[in-house]
Amino acid sequence: MTETSVQRPRPLRVLAAMSGGVDSAVAAARAAEAGHDVTGVHLALSANPQSFRTGARGCCTIEDSRDARRAADVIGIPFYVWDLADRFREDVVEDFVAEYEAGRTPNPCLRCNEKIKFAALLDKALALGFDAVCTGHYAQVIVNEDGTRELHRASDMAKDQSYVLGVLDERQLAHALFPLGDTVTTKGEIRAEAERRGLAVAKKPDSHDICFIADGDTQGFLAGRLGKAEGDIVDESGSVIGSHEGAYGFTIGQRKGLRIGTPAADGKPRYVLDISPVDNTVTVGPAAALDVSGLTAVKPRWCGTAPSGPGTYTAQLRAHGGETEVTAELVDGTLEVSFTEPVRGVAPGQAIVLYDDTRVVGSATIATTTRAATAMA
């Protein structure tokens, strides 16, 4: 068996991305404690930080920048703020809006990792002579004896974040450090460690939701950029049973907020089955109709060498979802996936991340789904 190690043996010049939260602060502290030459950097992702989430719920506010600076001072490392607001707006926010407008459901955190933290930030870091970028993600980079690198799930599955890192390629993994990923610790223990280190962010609440949507109202955010576009809500037969103010405000599998006056014939709840931006209609139906047996996915990105031929993997379809067994094959640049058992509520635009045990094989963006035969019967 090939011997592996988690950390490089030699000290590195490390750029620690510090969001202002407890995880990135502890990650920077651990990197410095390991003997690396660490510099902290906070990414200014908004031209007007006050317009983003206030308090401690996000990672884009003035308060977060100040918290990151104070943490760097305690750790004893240099600290800078880098303005990546234009790049963030173009690659993450505008992409988010365009995907919803096209009837798809994007993951902005995954896009931020791909385009900002491990592209724009990493490229700038390498140009300045740094060896690696360090973040507070819970995942592991395993270095094989031959020097190749693999991305693996965190030791603590409860906090694993490898799904949103599945877009990283081998070059990016060669310059990534995740100091929190190889320790089985609870979030409480991370906070206790931060407190022992004198980091004021020890008790700061975790960020959640989408950092660039100030009030958490995704539908309102999209309406403000795309405007109202009234359309029909139809059932599987095509009969109009309601109306909406913008198809972009719905996601596959959604149950709440449909505002359908006519009850279903069987009296059971209805869910969003399809979103059509072409005719601005939203199709709803029973839960069983959400079951899919397969999908196609585009824009694959591999955490190493691309697999050849069909293979059996486990797949994760959401950031906080479980695993499901699949067979997958790359055919003319498109990933064709079949599920061993039907899976419910898979939406185009989401990412599918493939795993071989704990190793991340790669990811792709879901383009189409195949409804399970039981749902079509």
C-alpha positions in Angstrom: 0.0 0.0 0.0 1.2 3.5 -0.8 2.2 5.4 2.3 0.5 8.7 2.7 0.9 11.8 4.8 -1.4 14.8 5.5 1.1 17.7 5.9 4.2 18.6 3.9 7.4 18.1 5.9 9.0 21.4 5.1 7.8 24.9 6.3 5.8 26.8 3.7 5.0 30.4 3.0 1.2 30.3 3.6 -1.5 32.8 2.8 -4.3 32.2 5.3 -7.8 33.2 4.1 -9.4 34.7 7.2 -13.1 35.3 6.9 -13.5 36.6 10.4 -15.0 33.4 11.8 -13.7 30.9 14.3 -12.7 28.1 11.8 -10.4 30.2 9.6 -8.8 31.8 12.7 -8.0 28.5 14.3 -6.8 27.1 10.9 -4.4 30.1 10.6 -3.2 29.6 14.2 -2.5 25.9 13.6 -0.6 26.6 10.4 1.6 29.1 12.2 2.1 26.7 15.1 3.2 24.0 12.6 6.1 26.2 11.7 4.8 27.7 8.5 5.4 31.4 7.6 1.8 32.6 7.6 0.3 35.8 6.4 -3.4 36.5 7.0 -5.7 38.0 4.3 -9.3 39.0 4.5 -11.2 39.1 1.2 -13.3 42.2 0.6 -16.0 40.7 -1.5 -18.4 43.7 -1.6 -18.0 47.2 -2.9 -20.4 48.2 -0.1 -19.9 45.8 2.9 -22.8 47.4 4.8 -25.1 46.0 2.1 -24.2 42.5 3.0 -25.2 40.6 6.1 -24.6 42.5 9.3 -23.4 41.2 12.7 -21.7 37.8 12.7 -23.9 35.8 10.3 -21.9 36.2 7.2 -18.3 36.7 6.0 -18.6 39.9 4.0 -19.1 42.6 6.6 -16.8 45.3 8.0 -17.2 43.6 11.4 -15.8 40.4 9.9 -12.8 42.2 8.5 -12.1 43.7 11.9 -12.5 40.3 13.6 -10.1 38.7 11.2 -7.5 41.5 11.8 -7.8 41.1 15.6 -7.3 37.3 15.3 -4.2 37.9 13.1 -2.8 40.2 15.7 -3.3 37.6 18.5 -1.7 34.9 16.4 1.2 37.3 15.6 1.0 37.2 11.8 0.9 40.0 9.2 -2.5 40.8 7.9 -3.9 42.4 4.8 -7.3 43.1 3.2 -7.5 42.3 -0.5 -10.3 43.7 -2.7 -11.8 41.0 -4.9 -15.3 42.6 -5.0 -15.4 42.9 -8.8 -14.3 39.3 -9.4 -16.7 38.1 -6.8 -19.6 40.0 -8.4 -18.8 38.7 -11.8 -18.0 35.0 -11.0 -20.3 34.3 -8.1 -23.2 36.8 -7.7 -23.9 37.3 -11.4 -23.5 33.6 -12.1 -26.0 32.9 -9.2 -28.6 35.2 -10.7 -28.1 33.9 -14.3 -28.4 30.3 -13.1 -31.7 31.0 -11.4 -33.0 32.9 -14.4 -32.3 29.9 -16.5 -34.3 27.6 -14.2 -31.3 26.0 -12.4 -30.3 25.9 -8.8 -26.7 26.9 -8.3 -24.3 26.5 -5.2 -22.6 29.9 -4.7 -20.2 28.5 -2.0 -18.9 25.9 -4.5 -18.5 28.6 -7.2 -16.7 30.9 -4.7 -14.2 28.1 -3.9 -13.6 27.5 -7.6 -13.4 31.0 -8.9 -12.3 33.1 -5.9 -10.4 31.3 -3.1 -8.6 28.7 -5.3 -8.3 30.7 -8.5 -8.2 34.5 -8.1 -6.7 34.3 -4.5 -4.4 31.4 -5.2 -3.1 32.9 -8.5 -2.3 36.2 -6.7 -0.7 34.3 -3.8 1.6 32.3 -6.1 2.6 35.4 -8.0 3.7 36.9 -4.7 5.8 33.9 -3.8 3.5 32.0 -1.4 3.5 28.2 -1.5 -0.1 27.6 -0.4 -3.5 29.0 0.6 -4.9 27.9 3.9 -8.6 27.9 4.8 -10.8 26.7 7.6 -12.6 24.1 5.5 -13.0 20.6 7.0 -11.3 18.4 4.4 -8.0 16.6 4.0 -5.3 16.8 1.3 -3.4 13.5 1.3 0.1 13.5 -0.3 1.0 10.1 -1.8 4.5 8.7 -1.8 4.9 9.6 -5.5 4.0 13.3 -4.8 0.4 13.2 -6.2 -2.3 14.6 -4.1 -5.8 13.5 -3.2 -8.7 15.3 -1.6 -10.4 13.3 1.1 -13.3 13.8 3.4 -12.6 15.3 6.8 -11.9 12.9 9.7 -15.1 14.1 11.3 -17.9 13.3 8.9 -20.3 15.6 10.8 -18.3 18.6 9.7 -17.0 17.4 6.3 -17.0 20.2 3.6 -15.3 18.3 0.8 -18.5 18.6 -1.3 -17.9 22.4 -1.8 -14.2 21.7 -2.6 -15.0 19.1 -5.3 -14.2 21.6 -8.0 -10.5 21.8 -7.1 -8.1 20.2 -9.6 -4.7 18.6 -8.9 -2.8 21.9 -9.4 -5.0 23.7 -6.9 -4.8 20.8 -4.4 -1.0 21.1 -4.6 -1.3 24.6 -3.0 -4.1 24.0 -0.5 -3.9 23.5 3.3 -6.8 22.5 5.4 -5.5 22.3 9.0 -8.9 21.5 10.5 -9.6 18.5 8.3 -7.5 15.8 9.9 -8.8 16.2 13.5 -11.9 14.6 14.9 -13.2 17.4 17.0 -16.5 18.9 17.7 -17.3 22.6 16.9 -17.4 23.1 20.7 -13.8 21.9 20.9 -12.7 24.2 18.1 -14.3 27.1 20.0 -12.5 26.0 23.2 -9.2 25.9 21.3 -9.9 29.4 20.0 -10.6 30.6 23.5 -7.4 29.0 24.8 -5.5 30.8 22.0 -7.1 34.1 23.1 -9.1 34.5 19.9 -12.1 36.8 20.4 -14.1 34.9 17.7 -14.3 31.8 19.9 -18.0 32.6 20.7 -18.9 34.1 17.3 -21.9 32.4 15.7 -21.3 30.5 12.5 -22.1 32.0 9.2 -24.9 30.5 7.2 -27.2 31.0 4.3 -25.8 33.0 1.4 -23.3 35.7 2.4 -24.3 38.2 -0.3 -28.1 38.1 0.5 -28.4 40.4 3.4 -31.7 39.3 4.8 -31.7 35.7 3.7 -34.6 36.4 1.3 -33.3 34.7 -1.9 -36.6 35.2 -3.8 -36.6 38.9 -2.9 -33.0 39.3 -3.9 -33.7 37.7 -7.3 -36.8 39.8 -7.8 -34.8 42.9 -7.2 -32.5 42.0 -10.1 -34.7 40.2 -12.5 -38.0 42.0 -11.9 -41.5 40.4 -11.6 -42.4 38.0 -14.4 -45.9 36.6 -13.9 -46.5 33.1 -15.1 -48.6 30.0 -14.6 -48.3 27.1 -12.1 -49.5 24.0 -13.8 -50.0 20.3 -12.9 -48.6 17.4 -14.7 -51.4 17.4 -17.2 -50.7 21.0 -18.1 -53.8 22.5 -16.4 -53.3 25.9 -14.8 -53.8 25.7 -11.0 -52.1 28.9 -9.9 -49.8 31.8 -10.7 -46.4 33.1 -9.7 -44.4 36.3 -10.0 -41.2 34.8 -11.3 -40.2 31.2 -12.1 -36.8 32.0 -10.8 -38.2 32.0 -7.2 -38.7 28.3 -7.2 -36.5 25.2 -6.8 -37.0 21.6 -7.7 -38.6 19.8 -4.7 -40.0 22.9 -3.1 -43.2 22.5 -1.2 -43.8 25.6 0.8 -44.8 29.0 -0.7 -46.5 27.6 -3.8 -49.8 29.4 -3.0 -52.0 27.0 -5.0 -55.6 27.5 -4.3 -56.8 24.2 -5.8 -56.1 21.1 -3.7 -54.7 18.0 -5.3 -57.2 15.2 -6.2 -55.6 12.9 -3.7 -55.4 15.6 -1.0 -51.6 15.2 -0.7 -49.1 18.0 -0.9 -47.6 19.0 -4.2 -44.0 19.8 -5.0 -42.2 21.7 -7.7 -41.2 19.2 -10.4 -40.0 21.4 -13.2 -39.1 25.0 -13.9 -39.4 26.3 -17.5 -37.9 29.7 -18.1 -38.8 29.5 -21.8 -42.6 29.7 -21.2 -42.2 30.9 -17.6 -44.2 28.0 -16.1 -43.7 26.0 -12.9 -44.9 22.4 -12.9 -46.0 20.8 -9.7 -47.0 17.3 -8.7 -46.8 14.5 -6.1 -43.7 13.7 -4.1 -43.2 10.4 -6.0 -42.7 12.3 -9.2 -39.5 13.8 -7.8 -37.8 10.4 -7.9 -35.0 10.2 -10.5 -33.0 7.2 -11.7 -30.2 9.0 -13.4 -28.7 12.3 -14.6 -26.3 13.9 -17.0 -23.8 16.5 -15.7 -21.5 18.9 -17.6 -18.3 20.8 -16.9 -16.6 18.0 -15.0 -13.6 18.9 -12.8 -11.4 16.1 -11.5 -9.3 16.1 -8.3 -6.6 14.3 -10.1 -6.6 12.1 -13.3 -10.0 11.8 -14.9 -11.5 8.3 -14.6 -11.6 6.1 -17.7 -14.5 3.9 -18.5 -17.5 3.3 -16.2 -17.1 3.0 -12.5 -19.0 2.6 -9.3 -18.9 5.4 -6.8 -20.9 7.1 -4.1 -22.3 10.5 -4.9 -23.3 13.6 -2.9 -25.8 15.9 -4.4 -26.1 18.7 -1.7 -23.7 20.3 0.7 -25.4 18.8 3.6 -26.8 15.7 2.0 -25.9 12.0 2.4 -24.3 9.6 -0.1 -25.9 7.4 -2.7 -24.4 4.7 -4.8 -24.1 5.3 -8.5 -22.4 4.1 -11.6 -20.9 6.9 -13.7 -19.0 7.2 -17.0 -17.6 10.2 -18.9 -19.0 10.1 -22.5 -17.8 12.8 -24.9 -17.2 15.3 -22.0 -20.6 14.6 -20.4 -20.9 12.6 -17.1 -23.6 10.0 -17.4 -24.8 8.8 -14.0 -27.2 6.1 -12.9 -28.5 5.7 -9.4 -28.6 2.2 -7.7 -31.8 3.4 -6.0 -34.0 6.3 -7.1 -33.1 9.7 -5.5 -35.6 12.4 -4.8 -35.5 16.1 -5.7 -32.4 16.4 -7.9 -32.2 19.8 -9.5 -30.3 21.0 -12.6 -27.6 23.5 -11.6 -26.6 21.5 -8.5 -23.3 19.9 -8.3 -22.8 16.1 -8.1 -19.6 15.1 -6.4 -18.2 11.6 -6.8 -16.4 9.7 -4.1 -14.3 6.6 -3.9 -14.6 5.7 -0.3 -13.4 9.0 1.3 -11.5 10.2 -1.7 -13.1 13.0 -3.8 -12.9 11.8 -7.5 -14.4 15.0 -8.9 -17.5 17.0 -9.6 -19.8 18.2 -12.4 -22.8 20.4 -12.8 -26.2 18.6 -13.2 -27.7 19.4 -16.6 -30.7 16.9 -17.0 -32.4 14.3 -14.9 -34.2 11.1 -15.8 -37.4 10.5 -13.9 -37.7 7.1 -12.2 -40.0 4.5 -13.9 -42.1 4.2 -10.8 -42.9 7.9 -10.9 -43.9 7.7 -14.6 -46.2 4.6 -14.1 
